Amino acid sequence: MASSNSQVAVRDRLRIAIQKNGRLSQPARALLGSCGLTWRESPDHLFCHGESAPIDLLLVRDDDIPGLLESGLCDLGIVGRNVLSEYNERASSTCGQVQPSELRGLGFGGCRLSLAIPQAWTWQGAGQLQGKRIATSYPGLLARWLADAGVDAEVVELSGSVEIAPRLGQADAGCDLVSSGATLSANQLKPVEDILYSEAVLAGRSNSLPPVLRDLADTLVRRLDGVLRIRDSKLLLFQASRHEVDAVVRLLPDAEVPTQYPLEDGETLALQALCHGAVTWQRMEELKRAGARGLMVLPVERMLA
């Protein structure tokens, strides 16, 4: 009987695991769609067959994605850094397995894994937690943070409702994901230490992929890099006299080195610069005062380095 590793090795279609439902699901699909990928979704809404490229989607629970990557059943995944880091923290003692790693931060789904204490407490540092009970859904990450801080505290693992644990007497403090902080405040808690900044990440085991899948993965990552790079980018076109160019360029610290073309009079240059920050009206007026003329701001639809 062929082993599961042999079955993975002969696959010629790349599999990407993404969240079926939840806050990362639609942004992940939109991002992959921006890379030119299209799919035909199965009737059970668990699998999407790639039509524009041999790249398929597996729609699963967020918590299942790291395990699917480690087993080789999927090649890449879009998952929260919090989920990936907790999985790897728990699996760090496993021998002979290639753990999935973060390949790219994707810039959406941002939140913080934070330590929260009762509002009545005055935070005096990690030592204040010595001998306390801390409720969390991320026992691996919390235990590592406590060990690094030299604190001996009891980690109370809960699958949910972490914020209410101190009010129920299950714990003295909590450690959970925080976005706005409103849920903590409603449960009379306040965040005091950030253990991890999380966002959606592209994860995988690219070094262990067979050549055909590695080529597909490399192509996808290049497209993702291009999409992420131009997300807030604009192409700025303008003219300036040779002696004014340096003053104008100094106002573009977030731009790549402008391309310059001399015009017929020899003293005027036409320039184009890819700006990775917002090009506001105020900024255009500052550029004009420095000597830029004929300013035009154009959207960038696609870019491939």
Secondary structure, 3 states (H helix, E strand, C coil): CCCHHHHHHHCCCEEEEEECCCCCHHHHHHHHHHCCCCEEECCCCCEEEECCCCEEEEEECHHHHHHHHHHCCCCEEEEEHHHHHHHHHHCCCCCCCCCCEEEEECCCCCEEEEEEEECCCCCCCHHHHCCCEEEECCHHHHHHHHHHHCCCCEEEECCCCCCCHHHHCCCCEEEEEECCCHHHHHCCEEEEEEEEEECEEEEECHHHCCHHHHHHHHHHHHHHHHHHHHCCCEEEEEEEEHHHHHHHHCCCCCECCCEEEECCCCCEEEEEEEECCCCCHHHHHHHHHHCCEEEEEEECCCCCC
